[in-house]
Amino acid sequence: MNNFELKSFIAIAYKDLKIEFKNRYSLTTTILFTLVSTTIVNFSIPTSFIETPIYAGILWIVIFFASTTGMTRSFISEEEKGTVLLLRFLSNPYDVFFGKFIFNLFISLIVNITAILLFLVFFDKVKIYHFLLFVLTILNSGISIAGCSTIIGAIVAKANVKGALFPILSLPILIPVLMVGIEATQFSILGKNLDLVLQNNVMIFGYTGLLITLSSLMFEFVWKE
């Protein structure tokens, strides 16, 4: 990858981030969804009743659906504003993919950090024995969600019914990440099987690399359709 290509996809990411900081659509939607869903769970289930598997499961449900509410917006906004043709003319598909990926990675980071902070506040009685591994697992999985969201977001943006398609299409791809991530989250909270937690994170990282590589290769065909 030469310096021009590097500058090109960074410019696309910068454009999306600049628009996002101006409109705050994705950030507001994802943060509010995370806040509302966490608050509802806190009111409906007493903290004393929440065991580690339930805690990890609820956390990942919030992260997954909060991510689905905001990560498709970058492609949908291009379709709504009619800037898709201009973007196709000025940039090659790989620059567009990785530029959008960086934007989704930023949204994923915000979602994950917000979810972690809210769960620490609302469910303060749940003790996390290995906090660094807990955070590492969630952020590592968030990279995979961002990669999946980029290719699925491009597909969803071309559909007539956009809202419901994203979780339906992304869930089968993210099932391995969610299964391994939930398990690693549980063990990091309990402070058990730390070798398995690290192994799970390596598996997530490897799956993420494969997912991003295949998605970047497939993106050219989706983008030009």
C-alpha positions as CSV (number, residue, x, y, z in Angstrom):
1,M,0.0,0.0,0.0
2,N,1.6,3.3,-1.1
3,N,1.3,6.7,0.6
4,F,-1.4,7.9,-1.8
5,E,-3.7,5.0,-1.0
6,L,-3.0,5.5,2.7
7,K,-3.9,9.1,2.5
8,S,-7.0,8.3,0.4
9,F,-8.8,6.0,2.9
10,I,-7.7,8.2,5.8
11,A,-9.3,11.1,3.9
12,I,-12.6,9.1,3.6
13,A,-12.5,8.2,7.3
14,Y,-11.8,11.9,8.2
15,K,-14.7,13.0,6.0
16,D,-17.2,10.6,7.7
17,L,-15.9,11.5,11.2
18,K,-16.2,15.2,10.4
19,I,-19.8,14.8,9.2
20,E,-20.5,12.6,12.3
21,F,-19.2,15.2,14.7
22,K,-21.3,17.8,13.0
23,N,-24.6,15.8,12.9
24,R,-23.9,13.4,15.7
25,Y,-26.4,10.9,14.4
26,S,-24.6,7.6,14.9
27,L,-23.0,8.7,18.2
28,T,-26.3,9.9,19.7
29,T,-28.2,6.9,18.5
30,T,-25.7,4.3,19.8
31,I,-25.0,6.0,23.1
32,L,-28.8,6.6,23.8
33,F,-29.6,3.0,22.9
34,T,-26.8,1.7,25.2
35,L,-28.0,4.0,28.0
36,V,-31.7,3.2,27.7
37,S,-31.2,-0.6,27.3
38,T,-28.9,-0.7,30.3
39,T,-31.3,1.3,32.4
40,I,-34.2,-0.9,31.5
41,V,-32.2,-4.0,32.5
42,N,-31.2,-2.4,35.7
43,F,-34.8,-1.6,36.6
44,S,-36.2,-4.9,35.6
45,I,-33.6,-7.3,37.1
46,P,-32.2,-6.7,40.6
47,T,-28.4,-6.6,40.7
48,S,-28.3,-9.3,43.3
49,F,-30.0,-11.7,40.9
50,I,-27.6,-11.2,38.1
51,E,-25.0,-14.0,37.9
52,T,-21.9,-13.9,35.7
53,P,-23.3,-15.7,32.7
54,I,-26.3,-13.5,32.7
55,Y,-24.2,-10.4,33.1
56,A,-21.9,-11.3,30.2
57,G,-24.9,-12.2,28.0
58,I,-26.8,-8.9,28.7
59,L,-23.6,-6.9,28.1
60,W,-23.1,-8.5,24.7
61,I,-26.8,-8.1,23.7
62,V,-26.5,-4.4,24.4
63,I,-23.2,-4.1,22.5
64,F,-24.4,-6.0,19.5
65,F,-27.7,-4.2,19.0
66,A,-26.2,-0.8,19.9
67,S,-23.6,-1.4,17.1
68,T,-26.3,-2.3,14.6
69,T,-28.1,1.0,15.2
70,G,-25.2,3.2,14.2
71,M,-22.7,1.5,12.0
72,T,-24.7,1.3,8.8
73,R,-25.2,5.1,8.7
74,S,-22.1,5.9,6.7
75,F,-23.2,4.0,3.6
76,I,-26.8,4.9,3.9
77,S,-26.0,8.6,4.1
78,E,-24.0,8.3,0.9
79,E,-27.0,6.8,-0.8
80,E,-29.4,9.4,0.6
81,K,-27.2,12.4,-0.3
82,G,-26.4,11.0,-3.8
83,T,-22.7,11.1,-3.3
84,V,-22.1,7.4,-4.1
85,L,-21.2,8.1,-7.8
86,L,-18.8,10.8,-6.9
87,L,-17.1,8.6,-4.3
88,R,-16.8,5.7,-6.8
89,F,-15.2,8.1,-9.3
90,L,-12.7,9.6,-6.9
91,S,-11.7,6.5,-4.9
92,N,-11.1,2.9,-5.5
93,P,-13.1,0.3,-3.6
94,Y,-10.3,-0.6,-1.2
95,D,-9.9,3.0,0.0
96,V,-13.7,3.2,0.5
97,F,-13.8,0.0,2.4
98,F,-11.0,0.8,4.8
99,G,-12.1,4.4,5.2
100,K,-15.5,3.2,6.2
101,F,-14.0,0.5,8.4
102,I,-12.0,3.2,10.4
103,F,-15.2,5.1,10.9
104,N,-17.1,2.0,12.1
105,L,-14.1,1.1,14.3
106,F,-14.5,4.5,16.0
107,I,-18.2,4.0,16.5
108,S,-17.5,0.5,17.9
109,L,-15.0,1.9,20.3
110,I,-17.5,4.5,21.6
111,V,-20.2,1.8,22.0
112,N,-17.9,-0.6,23.9
113,I,-16.5,2.0,26.2
114,T,-20.0,3.4,26.9
115,A,-21.4,-0.1,27.6
116,I,-18.5,-1.0,29.9
117,L,-18.8,2.3,31.9
118,L,-22.6,2.0,32.3
119,F,-22.4,-1.7,33.4
120,L,-19.8,-0.8,35.9
121,V,-22.1,1.9,37.3
122,F,-25.4,0.1,37.2
123,F,-24.1,-3.4,38.2
124,D,-21.4,-2.4,40.6
125,K,-22.0,-5.5,42.8
126,V,-20.6,-7.7,40.0
127,K,-16.9,-8.0,40.7
128,I,-14.6,-8.3,37.7
129,Y,-11.5,-10.2,38.8
130,H,-9.5,-9.5,35.6
131,F,-10.6,-6.1,34.3
132,L,-7.9,-5.7,31.7
133,L,-8.8,-9.1,30.1
134,F,-12.4,-8.1,30.3
135,V,-11.8,-4.9,28.4
136,L,-9.4,-6.5,26.0
137,T,-12.1,-9.1,25.0
138,I,-14.8,-6.5,24.4
139,L,-12.5,-4.2,22.4
140,N,-11.0,-7.1,20.4
141,S,-14.5,-8.3,19.5
142,G,-15.5,-4.8,18.6
143,I,-12.9,-4.7,15.8
144,S,-14.7,-7.8,14.3
145,I,-18.1,-6.1,14.6
146,A,-16.7,-3.0,12.8
147,G,-15.3,-5.2,10.0
148,C,-18.6,-7.0,9.6
149,S,-20.6,-3.8,9.8
150,T,-18.6,-2.3,6.9
151,I,-19.4,-5.0,4.3
152,I,-22.9,-5.6,5.6
153,G,-23.6,-1.8,5.7
154,A,-22.7,-1.5,2.0
155,I,-25.1,-4.3,1.2
156,V,-27.9,-2.9,3.4
157,A,-27.6,0.6,1.9
158,K,-28.7,-0.7,-1.5
159,A,-31.8,-2.5,-0.1
160,N,-35.3,-1.0,0.1
161,V,-35.8,-2.1,3.7
162,K,-32.7,-1.0,5.5
163,G,-33.4,-1.1,9.2
164,A,-34.2,-4.8,9.8
165,L,-31.6,-6.2,7.4
166,F,-28.4,-5.4,9.3
167,P,-28.9,-7.6,12.4
168,I,-30.3,-10.4,10.3
169,L,-27.3,-10.4,7.9
170,S,-24.6,-9.7,10.4
171,L,-25.6,-12.2,13.1
172,P,-24.6,-15.4,11.2
173,I,-21.2,-13.9,10.5
174,L,-20.7,-12.7,14.1
175,I,-21.9,-15.9,15.8
176,P,-18.3,-17.3,16.2
177,V,-17.1,-13.9,17.7
178,L,-20.1,-13.6,20.0
179,M,-19.8,-17.2,21.3
180,V,-16.1,-17.0,22.0
181,G,-16.4,-13.4,23.2
182,I,-19.1,-14.2,25.7
183,E,-17.1,-17.2,27.1
184,A,-14.0,-15.1,27.4
185,T,-16.0,-12.3,29.1
186,Q,-17.4,-14.8,31.6
187,F,-14.0,-16.2,32.5
188,S,-12.4,-12.8,32.8
189,I,-15.1,-11.8,35.3
190,L,-14.7,-15.0,37.3
191,G,-10.9,-14.9,37.1
192,K,-10.8,-18.5,35.9
193,N,-9.2,-20.2,32.9
194,L,-7.1,-17.2,32.0
195,D,-5.2,-19.2,29.4
196,L,-8.5,-19.9,27.7
197,V,-9.4,-16.2,27.8
198,L,-6.1,-15.4,26.0
199,Q,-6.6,-18.2,23.6
200,N,-10.2,-17.0,22.8
201,N,-8.8,-13.5,22.1
202,V,-6.3,-14.9,19.7
203,M,-9.1,-16.8,18.0
204,I,-11.2,-13.6,17.8
205,F,-8.2,-11.7,16.4
206,G,-7.5,-14.3,13.8
207,Y,-11.2,-14.5,12.8
208,T,-11.3,-10.7,12.5
209,G,-8.3,-10.7,10.2
210,L,-9.9,-13.3,8.0
211,L,-13.2,-11.4,8.0
212,I,-11.7,-8.1,7.1
213,T,-9.5,-9.7,4.4
214,L,-12.5,-11.5,2.7
215,S,-14.7,-8.5,3.2
216,S,-12.2,-6.1,1.5
217,L,-12.0,-8.5,-1.5
218,M,-15.8,-8.9,-1.8
219,F,-16.4,-5.2,-1.3
220,E,-15.4,-4.3,-4.9
221,F,-18.2,-6.4,-6.3
222,V,-20.8,-5.0,-3.8
223,W,-19.6,-1.4,-4.4
224,K,-19.8,-1.5,-8.2
225,E,-23.2,-3.1,-8.3
